[in-house]
Amino acid sequence: MPRKKSTPSMSAFSALGITDMKSFLADARAVVRWNVPLAFSWMDEASARLASYDEIEEYNKSVTSINTYLDSLEKMRYYDKQEVWGSLAPTRLEQI
């Protein structure tokens, strides 16, 4: 009897085919508008892969942009914490 193939767990880098850190961080800044937990997981993954000072600067720029967006979102009258964060507690990213 043949075995069922398991699906390999893929990181966002390999799943999206992204090799450039700057484009990956730009995508994370865009994704935060639709899925905050996913953007946070991408930023955690990116923080573990930073290799140069330019990438660290780009990461910090992305953190500032994401945190500013989340601050402005919380002031909107249509903001729903449960819808945005799901079961996670609202947090902010920290710069490196």
C-alpha positions in Angstrom: 0.0 0.0 0.0 1.6 3.3 -1.0 2.3 5.9 1.6 0.7 9.3 1.6 3.1 12.0 0.7 3.5 14.6 3.4 3.6 18.2 2.3 6.9 19.8 3.3 6.8 22.8 5.5 8.1 25.8 3.5 9.2 29.1 4.7 7.9 32.3 3.2 11.1 32.8 1.3 11.0 29.5 -0.6 7.2 29.6 -1.0 7.2 33.0 -2.6 10.5 32.5 -4.5 12.0 35.6 -3.0 15.7 35.9 -2.9 16.0 39.6 -2.1 15.5 40.7 1.5 14.3 44.2 0.5 11.5 42.9 -1.7 10.5 40.4 1.0 10.3 43.2 3.6 8.3 45.3 1.1 5.9 42.4 0.7 5.6 42.1 4.5 4.7 45.8 4.7 1.9 45.2 2.1 0.6 42.0 3.7 0.1 43.7 7.1 -3.0 45.4 5.7 -4.7 42.1 5.1 -3.2 39.6 7.6 -1.3 41.0 10.6 -0.3 37.7 12.1 1.2 36.5 8.8 3.1 39.7 8.4 4.5 39.3 11.9 5.6 35.8 11.2 7.3 37.0 8.0 9.1 39.7 9.9 10.3 37.2 12.5 11.6 35.0 9.8 13.3 38.0 8.1 14.9 39.1 11.4 16.7 35.7 11.6 18.1 36.0 8.1 19.5 39.6 8.1 23.0 39.5 6.8 24.1 43.1 6.1 23.8 46.5 7.6 21.6 47.6 4.6 19.2 44.8 5.3 19.0 45.8 9.0 18.2 49.4 8.0 15.5 48.1 5.6 14.1 45.9 8.4 14.0 48.8 10.8 12.2 50.9 8.1 9.7 48.2 7.7 9.1 47.9 11.4 8.5 51.6 11.7 6.1 51.5 8.8 4.1 48.5 10.1 3.9 49.9 13.6 2.7 53.3 12.3 0.1 51.6 10.2 -1.1 49.6 13.2 -1.2 52.7 15.4 -3.3 54.5 12.8 -5.6 51.5 12.3 -6.4 51.3 16.0 -7.7 54.9 15.9 -10.2 54.1 13.1 -13.8 53.7 14.1 -14.1 50.5 12.1 -11.2 48.8 13.9 -12.1 45.4 15.3 -9.3 43.9 17.4 -10.7 40.3 17.1 -10.8 40.6 13.3 -7.3 42.0 12.9 -5.4 40.0 15.5 -7.5 36.8 15.8 -6.5 34.9 18.9 -3.2 36.8 19.3 -2.7 39.7 21.7 -2.0 43.0 19.9 1.7 43.7 19.9 4.2 45.8 18.0 7.5 44.8 16.3 10.8 45.9 17.8 13.7 47.4 15.8 17.1 45.7 15.7 
